[in-house]
Amino acid sequence: MPKNGDWVRIHSIILKPNERAPQVPKDTALVPLEMRVKGELLQDAQIGDTVRVRTAAGREITGKLQEGGLDYTHSFGDFIPQLHQIAPMLRRKLQEDHNA
């Protein structure tokens, strides 16, 4: 059960299909405009409850609690040795061009 202060993800429907703008492509107009936001849970809750979260930007947003206990799973990918070797060479070249 997610607790007050946990980092969680919420979901809400911003616009139903019939509320979408007329210029939206037809395939897009058939589905709702959805929002998924991560933030700090502002009260104890259960998955599926409507809750408020505070985002990293300080906004308070309401939505249905989807999951809690989130970890940061992004990365910049695997280490690429060639890029590591190129970086100092590129810096030297840029400095040379700047000094020319």
Biopython code that builds the backbone (N, CA, C, O; Angstrom):
import numpy as np
from Bio.PDB.StructureBuilder import StructureBuilder

atoms = [
    (1, "MET", "N", (0.848, -1.190, 0.000)),
    (1, "MET", "CA", (0.000, 0.000, 0.000)),
    (1, "MET", "C", (0.886, 1.243, 0.000)),
    (1, "MET", "O", (1.674, 1.434, 0.926)),
    (2, "PRO", "N", (0.770, 2.093, -1.026)),
    (2, "PRO", "CA", (1.564, 3.323, -1.062)),
    (2, "PRO", "C", (1.227, 4.247, 0.116)),
    (2, "PRO", "O", (0.070, 4.384, 0.512)),
    (3, "LYS", "N", (2.252, 4.860, 0.646)),
    (3, "LYS", "CA", (2.117, 5.734, 1.818)),
    (3, "LYS", "C", (2.354, 7.193, 1.428)),
    (3, "LYS", "O", (2.952, 7.489, 0.393)),
    (4, "ASN", "N", (1.881, 8.075, 2.266)),
    (4, "ASN", "CA", (2.131, 9.501, 2.119)),
    (4, "ASN", "C", (3.635, 9.714, 1.928)),
    (4, "ASN", "O", (4.443, 9.214, 2.711)),
    (5, "GLY", "N", (3.999, 10.454, 0.893)),
    (5, "GLY", "CA", (5.400, 10.750, 0.621)),
    (5, "GLY", "C", (6.058, 9.823, -0.381)),
    (5, "GLY", "O", (7.152, 10.126, -0.858)),
    (6, "ASP", "N", (5.423, 8.688, -0.723)),
    (6, "ASP", "CA", (5.990, 7.767, -1.715)),
    (6, "ASP", "C", (5.957, 8.394, -3.104)),
    (6, "ASP", "O", (5.088, 9.211, -3.409)),
    (7, "TRP", "N", (6.912, 8.001, -3.937)),
    (7, "TRP", "CA", (6.964, 8.426, -5.339)),
    (7, "TRP", "C", (6.074, 7.479, -6.122)),
    (7, "TRP", "O", (6.325, 6.274, -6.154)),
    (8, "VAL", "N", (5.021, 8.021, -6.763)),
    (8, "VAL", "CA", (3.999, 7.202, -7.415)),
    (8, "VAL", "C", (3.669, 7.745, -8.800)),
    (8, "VAL", "O", (4.104, 8.829, -9.189)),
    (9, "ARG", "N", (2.878, 6.945, -9.538)),
    (9, "ARG", "CA", (2.378, 7.384, -10.848)),
    (9, "ARG", "C", (0.863, 7.411, -10.784)),
    (9, "ARG", "O", (0.234, 6.478, -10.287)),
    (10, "ILE", "N", (0.277, 8.504, -11.298)),
    (10, "ILE", "CA", (-1.181, 8.615, -11.381)),
    (10, "ILE", "C", (-1.591, 8.736, -12.846)),
    (10, "ILE", "O", (-0.765, 8.994, -13.722)),
    (11, "HIS", "N", (-2.864, 8.546, -13.086)),
    (11, "HIS", "CA", (-3.423, 8.601, -14.443)),
    (11, "HIS", "C", (-4.757, 9.326, -14.381)),
    (11, "HIS", "O", (-5.511, 9.174, -13.420)),
    (12, "SER", "N", (-5.043, 10.111, -15.406)),
    (12, "SER", "CA", (-6.376, 10.698, -15.522)),
    (12, "SER", "C", (-6.686, 10.973, -16.985)),
    (12, "SER", "O", (-5.789, 11.087, -17.820)),
    (13, "ILE", "N", (-7.960, 11.073, -17.269)),
    (13, "ILE", "CA", (-8.445, 11.416, -18.611)),
    (13, "ILE", "C", (-8.643, 12.921, -18.644)),
    (13, "ILE", "O", (-9.423, 13.468, -17.866)),
    (14, "ILE", "N", (-7.943, 13.582, -19.538)),
    (14, "ILE", "CA", (-8.041, 15.036, -19.687)),
    (14, "ILE", "C", (-9.234, 15.396, -20.566)),
    (14, "ILE", "O", (-10.035, 16.261, -20.211)),
    (15, "LEU", "N", (-9.350, 14.727, -21.721)),
    (15, "LEU", "CA", (-10.471, 14.947, -22.635)),
    (15, "LEU", "C", (-11.002, 13.616, -23.115)),
    (15, "LEU", "O", (-10.230, 12.732, -23.489)),
    (16, "LYS", "N", (-12.329, 13.465, -23.107)),
    (16, "LYS", "CA", (-12.959, 12.281, -23.686)),
    (16, "LYS", "C", (-12.929, 12.429, -25.200)),
    (16, "LYS", "O", (-12.756, 13.539, -25.705)),
    (17, "PRO", "N", (-13.095, 11.321, -25.942)),
    (17, "PRO", "CA", (-13.034, 11.422, -27.404)),
    (17, "PRO", "C", (-13.969, 12.486, -27.987)),
    (17, "PRO", "O", (-13.592, 13.184, -28.928)),
    (18, "ASN", "N", (-15.178, 12.619, -27.443)),
    (18, "ASN", "CA", (-16.124, 13.602, -27.990)),
    (18, "ASN", "C", (-15.770, 15.044, -27.612)),
    (18, "ASN", "O", (-16.404, 15.980, -28.099)),
    (19, "GLU", "N", (-14.774, 15.229, -26.759)),
    (19, "GLU", "CA", (-14.340, 16.571, -26.360)),
    (19, "GLU", "C", (-13.085, 17.023, -27.103)),
    (19, "GLU", "O", (-12.627, 18.150, -26.919)),
    (20, "ARG", "N", (-12.529, 16.151, -27.940)),
    (20, "ARG", "CA", (-11.295, 16.481, -28.651)),
    (20, "ARG", "C", (-11.551, 17.566, -29.700)),
    (20, "ARG", "O", (-12.663, 17.696, -30.211)),
    (21, "ALA", "N", (-10.523, 18.332, -30.009)),
    (21, "ALA", "CA", (-10.636, 19.416, -30.990)),
    (21, "ALA", "C", (-10.954, 18.848, -32.376)),
    (21, "ALA", "O", (-10.505, 17.752, -32.712)),
    (22, "PRO", "N", (-11.731, 19.591, -33.188)),
    (22, "PRO", "CA", (-12.138, 19.075, -34.501)),
    (22, "PRO", "C", (-10.955, 18.866, -35.460)),
    (22, "PRO", "O", (-11.055, 18.047, -36.373)),
    (23, "GLN", "N", (-9.855, 19.577, -35.279)),
    (23, "GLN", "CA", (-8.721, 19.445, -36.192)),
    (23, "GLN", "C", (-7.794, 18.269, -35.859)),
    (23, "GLN", "O", (-6.823, 18.021, -36.573)),
    (24, "VAL", "N", (-8.095, 17.550, -34.776)),
    (24, "VAL", "CA", (-7.287, 16.385, -34.398)),
    (24, "VAL", "C", (-7.499, 15.295, -35.449)),
    (24, "VAL", "O", (-8.627, 15.092, -35.899)),
    (25, "PRO", "N", (-6.434, 14.587, -35.852)),
    (25, "PRO", "CA", (-6.598, 13.495, -36.827)),
    (25, "PRO", "C", (-7.656, 12.485, -36.366)),
    (25, "PRO", "O", (-7.839, 12.276, -35.167)),
    (26, "LYS", "N", (-8.349, 11.860, -37.324)),
    (26, "LYS", "CA", (-9.470, 10.973, -37.005)),
    (26, "LYS", "C", (-9.076, 9.848, -36.056)),
    (26, "LYS", "O", (-9.806, 9.552, -35.110)),
    (27, "ASP", "N", (-7.924, 9.217, -36.299)),
    (27, "ASP", "CA", (-7.535, 8.103, -35.428)),
    (27, "ASP", "C", (-7.240, 8.592, -34.015)),
    (27, "ASP", "O", (-7.477, 7.866, -33.049)),
    (28, "THR", "N", (-6.730, 9.802, -33.884)),
    (28, "THR", "CA", (-6.462, 10.381, -32.568)),
    (28, "THR", "C", (-7.765, 10.762, -31.875)),
    (28, "THR", "O", (-7.893, 10.609, -30.660)),
    (29, "ALA", "N", (-8.730, 11.257, -32.642)),
    (29, "ALA", "CA", (-10.004, 11.699, -32.074)),
    (29, "ALA", "C", (-10.819, 10.549, -31.487)),
    (29, "ALA", "O", (-11.752, 10.783, -30.719)),
    (30, "LEU", "N", (-10.480, 9.329, -31.837)),
    (30, "LEU", "CA", (-11.227, 8.171, -31.344)),
    (30, "LEU", "C", (-10.840, 7.756, -29.926)),
    (30, "LEU", "O", (-11.527, 6.950, -29.300)),
    (31, "VAL", "N", (-9.745, 8.307, -29.428)),
    (31, "VAL", "CA", (-9.265, 7.908, -28.095)),
    (31, "VAL", "C", (-9.200, 9.122, -27.177)),
    (31, "VAL", "O", (-9.062, 10.247, -27.658)),
    (32, "PRO", "N", (-9.295, 8.920, -25.873)),
    (32, "PRO", "CA", (-9.216, 10.050, -24.951)),
    (32, "PRO", "C", (-7.800, 10.606, -24.865)),
    (32, "PRO", "O", (-6.828, 9.909, -25.154)),
    (33, "LEU", "N", (-7.698, 11.857, -24.468)),
    (33, "LEU", "CA", (-6.404, 12.457, -24.151)),
    (33, "LEU", "C", (-6.115, 12.103, -22.701)),
    (33, "LEU", "O", (-6.847, 12.501, -21.795)),
    (34, "GLU", "N", (-5.040, 11.351, -22.488)),
    (34, "GLU", "CA", (-4.725, 10.850, -21.159)),
    (34, "GLU", "C", (-3.495, 11.533, -20.585)),
    (34, "GLU", "O", (-2.639, 12.026, -21.320)),
    (35, "MET", "N", (-3.419, 11.554, -19.266)),
    (35, "MET", "CA", (-2.265, 12.123, -18.576)),
    (35, "MET", "C", (-1.742, 11.090, -17.591)),
    (35, "MET", "O", (-2.506, 10.481, -16.842)),
    (36, "ARG", "N", (-0.439, 10.903, -17.604)),
    (36, "ARG", "CA", (0.235, 10.092, -16.596)),
    (36, "ARG", "C", (1.305, 10.964, -15.974)),
    (36, "ARG", "O", (2.109, 11.572, -16.680)),
    (37, "VAL", "N", (1.314, 11.023, -14.657)),
    (37, "VAL", "CA", (2.218, 11.919, -13.948)),
    (37, "VAL", "C", (2.835, 11.173, -12.776)),
    (37, "VAL", "O", (2.172, 10.381, -12.106)),
    (38, "LYS", "N", (4.120, 11.438, -12.536)),
    (38, "LYS", "CA", (4.782, 10.917, -11.342)),
    (38, "LYS", "C", (4.875, 12.040, -10.321)),
    (38, "LYS", "O", (5.079, 13.203, -10.667)),
    (39, "GLY", "N", (4.723, 11.670, -9.063)),
    (39, "GLY", "CA", (4.827, 12.677, -8.023)),
    (39, "GLY", "C", (4.822, 12.050, -6.645)),
    (39, "GLY", "O", (4.717, 10.834, -6.487)),
    (40, "GLU", "N", (4.939, 12.919, -5.651)),
    (40, "GLU", "CA", (4.947, 12.501, -4.251)),
    (40, "GLU", "C", (3.509, 12.405, -3.761)),
    (40, "GLU", "O", (2.755, 13.377, -3.812)),
    (41, "LEU", "N", (3.147, 11.243, -3.295)),
    (41, "LEU", "CA", (1.791, 11.000, -2.823)),
    (41, "LEU", "C", (1.522, 11.844, -1.581)),
    (41, "LEU", "O", (2.351, 11.897, -0.672)),
    (42, "LEU", "N", (0.373, 12.499, -1.542)),
    (42, "LEU", "CA", (0.051, 13.406, -0.443)),
    (42, "LEU", "C", (-0.825, 12.772, 0.635)),
    (42, "LEU", "O", (-1.195, 13.443, 1.599)),
    (43, "GLN", "N", (-1.166, 11.476, 0.485)),
    (43, "GLN", "CA", (-1.908, 10.759, 1.526)),
    (43, "GLN", "C", (-1.738, 9.262, 1.284)),
    (43, "GLN", "O", (-1.451, 8.844, 0.162)),
    (44, "ASP", "N", (-1.914, 8.458, 2.324)),
    (44, "ASP", "CA", (-1.893, 7.010, 2.151)),
    (44, "ASP", "C", (-3.034, 6.625, 1.212)),
    (44, "ASP", "O", (-4.094, 7.251, 1.230)),
    (45, "ALA", "N", (-2.818, 5.599, 0.396)),
    (45, "ALA", "CA", (-3.851, 5.221, -0.570)),
    (45, "ALA", "C", (-3.645, 3.786, -1.026)),
    (45, "ALA", "O", (-2.654, 3.140, -0.683)),
    (46, "GLN", "N", (-4.595, 3.308, -1.798)),
    (46, "GLN", "CA", (-4.526, 1.991, -2.429)),
    (46, "GLN", "C", (-4.524, 2.199, -3.938)),
    (46, "GLN", "O", (-5.057, 3.192, -4.433)),
    (47, "ILE", "N", (-3.929, 1.270, -4.661)),
    (47, "ILE", "CA", (-3.947, 1.333, -6.123)),
    (47, "ILE", "C", (-5.402, 1.437, -6.573)),
    (47, "ILE", "O", (-6.261, 0.690, -6.104)),
    (48, "GLY", "N", (-5.669, 2.367, -7.482)),
    (48, "GLY", "CA", (-7.025, 2.587, -7.982)),
    (48, "GLY", "C", (-7.741, 3.743, -7.311)),
    (48, "GLY", "O", (-8.741, 4.234, -7.836)),
    (49, "ASP", "N", (-7.248, 4.195, -6.151)),
    (49, "ASP", "CA", (-7.857, 5.335, -5.464)),
    (49, "ASP", "C", (-7.569, 6.625, -6.228)),
    (49, "ASP", "O", (-6.547, 6.734, -6.905)),
    (50, "THR", "N", (-8.468, 7.594, -6.120)),
    (50, "THR", "CA", (-8.212, 8.936, -6.636)),
    (50, "THR", "C", (-7.418, 9.684, -5.571)),
    (50, "THR", "O", (-7.841, 9.789, -4.420)),
    (51, "VAL", "N", (-6.253, 10.203, -5.978)),
    (51, "VAL", "CA", (-5.316, 10.803, -5.032)),
    (51, "VAL", "C", (-4.757, 12.113, -5.587)),
    (51, "VAL", "O", (-4.946, 12.445, -6.757)),
    (52, "ARG", "N", (-4.061, 12.847, -4.712)),
    (52, "ARG", "CA", (-3.317, 14.043, -5.115)),
    (52, "ARG", "C", (-1.841, 13.754, -4.954)),
    (52, "ARG", "O", (-1.419, 13.102, -4.000)),
    (53, "VAL", "N", (-1.056, 14.253, -5.911)),
    (53, "VAL", "CA", (0.398, 14.148, -5.826)),
    (53, "VAL", "C", (1.006, 15.524, -6.032)),
    (53, "VAL", "O", (0.394, 16.406, -6.635)),
    (54, "ARG", "N", (2.201, 15.694, -5.531)),
    (54, "ARG", "CA", (2.982, 16.912, -5.787)),
    (54, "ARG", "C", (4.120, 16.510, -6.715)),
    (54, "ARG", "O", (4.931, 15.644, -6.385)),
    (55, "THR", "N", (4.170, 17.150, -7.881)),
    (55, "THR", "CA", (5.196, 16.818, -8.869)),
    (55, "THR", "C", (6.531, 17.432, -8.472)),
    (55, "THR", "O", (6.609, 18.232, -7.539)),
    (56, "ALA", "N", (7.578, 17.048, -9.192)),
    (56, "ALA", "CA", (8.906, 17.603, -8.946)),
    (56, "ALA", "C", (8.912, 19.112, -9.169)),
    (56, "ALA", "O", (9.736, 19.821, -8.590)),
    (57, "ALA", "N", (8.000, 19.606, -10.003)),
    (57, "ALA", "CA", (7.900, 21.044, -10.266)),
    (57, "ALA", "C", (7.047, 21.761, -9.225)),
    (57, "ALA", "O", (6.892, 22.981, -9.280)),
    (58, "GLY", "N", (6.489, 21.001, -8.272)),
    (58, "GLY", "CA", (5.698, 21.615, -7.210)),
    (58, "GLY", "C", (4.215, 21.722, -7.493)),
    (58, "GLY", "O", (3.471, 22.246, -6.664)),
    (59, "ARG", "N", (3.761, 21.240, -8.646)),
    (59, "ARG", "CA", (2.335, 21.278, -8.964)),
    (59, "ARG", "C", (1.611, 20.173, -8.215)),
    (59, "ARG", "O", (2.167, 19.091, -8.025)),
    (60, "GLU", "N", (0.388, 20.422, -7.789)),
    (60, "GLU", "CA", (-0.440, 19.393, -7.176)),
    (60, "GLU", "C", (-1.473, 18.955, -8.194)),
    (60, "GLU", "O", (-2.206, 19.775, -8.747)),
    (61, "ILE", "N", (-1.526, 17.649, -8.437)),
    (61, "ILE", "CA", (-2.366, 17.090, -9.493)),
    (61, "ILE", "C", (-3.160, 15.919, -8.927)),
    (61, "ILE", "O", (-2.666, 15.165, -8.089)),
    (62, "THR", "N", (-4.394, 15.779, -9.395)),
    (62, "THR", "CA", (-5.259, 14.691, -8.972)),
    (62, "THR", "C", (-5.363, 13.662, -10.089)),
    (62, "THR", "O", (-5.421, 14.010, -11.269)),
    (63, "GLY", "N", (-5.385, 12.397, -9.702)),
    (63, "GLY", "CA", (-5.560, 11.317, -10.660)),
    (63, "GLY", "C", (-5.749, 10.005, -9.940)),
    (63, "GLY", "O", (-5.720, 9.946, -8.711)),
    (64, "LYS", "N", (-5.945, 8.953, -10.714)),
    (64, "LYS", "CA", (-6.131, 7.616, -10.158)),
    (64, "LYS", "C", (-4.764, 6.981, -9.969)),
    (64, "LYS", "O", (-3.961, 6.938, -10.902)),
    (65, "LEU", "N", (-4.497, 6.491, -8.775)),
    (65, "LEU", "CA", (-3.208, 5.900, -8.445)),
    (65, "LEU", "C", (-3.003, 4.618, -9.242)),
    (65, "LEU", "O", (-3.785, 3.674, -9.133)),
    (66, "GLN", "N", (-1.926, 4.596, -10.056)),
    (66, "GLN", "CA", (-1.616, 3.431, -10.886)),
    (66, "GLN", "C", (-0.583, 2.528, -10.242)),
    (66, "GLN", "O", (-0.757, 1.309, -10.204)),
    (67, "GLU", "N", (0.498, 3.118, -9.732)),
    (67, "GLU", "CA", (1.551, 2.313, -9.125)),
    (67, "GLU", "C", (2.374, 3.150, -8.167)),
    (67, "GLU", "O", (2.463, 4.370, -8.302)),
    (68, "GLY", "N", (2.964, 2.486, -7.211)),
    (68, "GLY", "CA", (3.782, 3.162, -6.219)),
    (68, "GLY", "C", (5.150, 2.524, -6.133)),
    (68, "GLY", "O", (5.425, 1.523, -6.794)),
    (69, "GLY", "N", (6.007, 3.112, -5.311)),
    (69, "GLY", "CA", (7.347, 2.571, -5.128)),
    (69, "GLY", "C", (8.169, 2.591, -6.391)),
    (69, "GLY", "O", (8.901, 1.642, -6.669)),
    (70, "LEU", "N", (8.061, 3.663, -7.165)),
    (70, "LEU", "CA", (8.749, 3.731, -8.446)),
    (70, "LEU", "C", (10.249, 3.930, -8.258)),
    (70, "LEU", "O", (10.690, 4.637, -7.352)),
    (71, "ASP", "N", (11.007, 3.304, -9.118)),
    (71, "ASP", "CA", (12.447, 3.511, -9.193)),
    (71, "ASP", "C", (12.742, 4.260, -10.478)),
    (71, "ASP", "O", (11.959, 4.206, -11.427)),
    (72, "TYR", "N", (13.860, 4.954, -10.512)),
    (72, "TYR", "CA", (14.312, 5.546, -11.759)),
    (72, "TYR", "C", (14.945, 4.435, -12.577)),
    (72, "TYR", "O", (15.912, 3.814, -12.137)),
    (73, "THR", "N", (14.409, 4.179, -13.764)),
    (73, "THR", "CA", (14.908, 3.083, -14.586)),
    (73, "THR", "C", (15.566, 3.566, -15.874)),
    (73, "THR", "O", (16.035, 2.754, -16.671)),
    (74, "HIS", "N", (15.606, 4.871, -16.083)),
    (74, "HIS", "CA", (16.213, 5.368, -17.308)),
    (74, "HIS", "C", (17.736, 5.333, -17.198)),
    (74, "HIS", "O", (18.301, 5.297, -16.105)),
    (75, "SER", "N", (18.372, 5.343, -18.350)),
    (75, "SER", "CA", (19.831, 5.409, -18.384)),
    (75, "SER", "C", (20.224, 6.110, -19.680)),
    (75, "SER", "O", (19.377, 6.451, -20.506)),
    (76, "PHE", "N", (21.491, 6.311, -19.830)),
    (76, "PHE", "CA", (21.990, 6.887, -21.068)),
    (76, "PHE", "C", (22.541, 5.801, -21.974)),
    (76, "PHE", "O", (23.276, 6.089, -22.919)),
    (77, "GLY", "N", (22.194, 4.566, -21.693)),
    (77, "GLY", "CA", (22.611, 3.447, -22.522)),
    (77, "GLY", "C", (23.959, 2.887, -22.104)),
    (77, "GLY", "O", (24.549, 3.294, -21.103)),
    (78, "ASP", "N", (24.426, 1.940, -22.905)),
    (78, "ASP", "CA", (25.700, 1.297, -22.621)),
    (78, "ASP", "C", (26.860, 2.258, -22.890)),
    (78, "ASP", "O", (26.753, 3.177, -23.702)),
    (79, "PHE", "N", (27.956, 2.023, -22.195)),
    (79, "PHE", "CA", (29.176, 2.801, -22.401)),
    (79, "PHE", "C", (29.708, 2.519, -23.800)),
    (79, "PHE", "O", (29.781, 1.363, -24.219)),
    (80, "ILE", "N", (30.079, 3.578, -24.526)),
    (80, "ILE", "CA", (30.611, 3.437, -25.883)),
    (80, "ILE", "C", (32.046, 3.946, -25.870)),
    (80, "ILE", "O", (32.274, 5.155, -25.830)),
    (81, "PRO", "N", (33.026, 3.027, -25.902)),
    (81, "PRO", "CA", (34.427, 3.428, -25.797)),
    (81, "PRO", "C", (34.849, 4.431, -26.869)),
    (81, "PRO", "O", (35.632, 5.340, -26.593)),
    (82, "GLN", "N", (34.338, 4.273, -28.082)),
    (82, "GLN", "CA", (34.726, 5.178, -29.168)),
    (82, "GLN", "C", (34.340, 6.618, -28.848)),
    (82, "GLN", "O", (35.098, 7.544, -29.136)),
    (83, "LEU", "N", (33.169, 6.809, -28.257)),
    (83, "LEU", "CA", (32.758, 8.170, -27.907)),
    (83, "LEU", "C", (33.632, 8.736, -26.798)),
    (83, "LEU", "O", (33.933, 9.930, -26.777)),
    (84, "HIS", "N", (34.029, 7.880, -25.890)),
    (84, "HIS", "CA", (34.911, 8.307, -24.811)),
    (84, "HIS", "C", (36.255, 8.776, -25.371)),
    (84, "HIS", "O", (36.842, 9.727, -24.856)),
    (85, "GLN", "N", (36.739, 8.121, -26.411)),
    (85, "GLN", "CA", (38.018, 8.491, -27.032)),
    (85, "GLN", "C", (37.885, 9.742, -27.894)),
    (85, "GLN", "O", (38.814, 10.545, -27.983)),
    (86, "ILE", "N", (36.735, 9.901, -28.524)),
    (86, "ILE", "CA", (36.528, 11.033, -29.433)),
    (86, "ILE", "C", (36.366, 12.343, -28.674)),
    (86, "ILE", "O", (36.782, 13.391, -29.169)),
    (87, "ALA", "N", (35.775, 12.310, -27.493)),
    (87, "ALA", "CA", (35.473, 13.542, -26.759)),
    (87, "ALA", "C", (36.685, 14.443, -26.579)),
    (87, "ALA", "O", (36.581, 15.626, -26.899)),
    (88, "PRO", "N", (37.839, 13.967, -26.086)),
    (88, "PRO", "CA", (38.995, 14.868, -25.924)),
    (88, "PRO", "C", (39.504, 15.399, -27.268)),
    (88, "PRO", "O", (39.940, 16.547, -27.364)),
    (89, "MET", "N", (39.444, 14.554, -28.303)),
    (89, "MET", "CA", (39.898, 15.005, -29.626)),
    (89, "MET", "C", (38.992, 16.123, -30.125)),
    (89, "MET", "O", (39.479, 17.105, -30.685)),
    (90, "LEU", "N", (37.701, 15.991, -29.934)),
    (90, "LEU", "CA", (36.748, 17.003, -30.375)),
    (90, "LEU", "C", (36.952, 18.309, -29.607)),
    (90, "LEU", "O", (36.897, 19.389, -30.195)),
    (91, "ARG", "N", (37.187, 18.214, -28.302)),
    (91, "ARG", "CA", (37.436, 19.428, -27.515)),
    (91, "ARG", "C", (38.669, 20.166, -28.022)),
    (91, "ARG", "O", (38.654, 21.389, -28.158)),
    (92, "ARG", "N", (39.751, 19.412, -28.305)),
    (92, "ARG", "CA", (40.975, 20.043, -28.833)),
    (92, "ARG", "C", (40.695, 20.728, -30.168)),
    (92, "ARG", "O", (41.128, 21.859, -30.394)),
    (93, "LYS", "N", (39.976, 20.045, -31.044)),
    (93, "LYS", "CA", (39.673, 20.607, -32.367)),
    (93, "LYS", "C", (38.827, 21.881, -32.227)),
    (93, "LYS", "O", (39.092, 22.877, -32.901)),
    (94, "LEU", "N", (37.823, 21.852, -31.364)),
    (94, "LEU", "CA", (36.993, 23.038, -31.161)),
    (94, "LEU", "C", (37.817, 24.192, -30.600)),
    (94, "LEU", "O", (37.628, 25.341, -30.999)),
    (95, "GLN", "N", (38.721, 23.896, -29.686)),
    (95, "GLN", "CA", (39.579, 24.931, -29.109)),
    (95, "GLN", "C", (40.513, 25.503, -30.168)),
    (95, "GLN", "O", (40.730, 26.714, -30.213)),
    (96, "GLU", "N", (41.072, 24.636, -31.025)),
    (96, "GLU", "CA", (41.952, 25.093, -32.097)),
    (96, "GLU", "C", (41.188, 26.014, -33.054)),
    (96, "GLU", "O", (41.679, 27.078, -33.432)),
    (97, "ASP", "N", (39.990, 25.593, -33.435)),
    (97, "ASP", "CA", (39.168, 26.411, -34.349)),
    (97, "ASP", "C", (38.807, 27.745, -33.706)),
    (97, "ASP", "O", (38.750, 28.767, -34.390)),
    (98, "HIS", "N", (38.565, 27.743, -32.406)),
    (98, "HIS", "CA", (38.206, 28.961, -31.685)),
    (98, "HIS", "C", (39.398, 29.917, -31.634)),
    (98, "HIS", "O", (39.231, 31.132, -31.745)),
    (99, "ASN", "N", (40.591, 29.366, -31.466)),
    (99, "ASN", "CA", (41.802, 30.187, -31.361)),
    (99, "ASN", "C", (42.322, 30.639, -32.725)),
    (99, "ASN", "O", (43.165, 31.535, -32.777)),
    (100, "ALA", "N", (41.862, 30.065, -33.813)),
    (100, "ALA", "CA", (42.358, 30.389, -35.153)),
    (100, "ALA", "C", (41.863, 31.751, -35.618)),
    (100, "ALA", "O", (42.187, 32.180, -36.726)),
]
sb = StructureBuilder()
sb.init_structure("model")
sb.init_model(0)
sb.init_chain("A")
sb.init_seg("    ")
for serial, (resi, resn, name, xyz) in enumerate(atoms, 1):
    if name == "N":
        sb.init_residue(resn, " ", resi, " ")
    sb.init_atom(name, np.array(xyz, "f"), 0.0, 1.0, " ", f" {name:<3s}", serial, name[0])
structure = sb.get_structure()
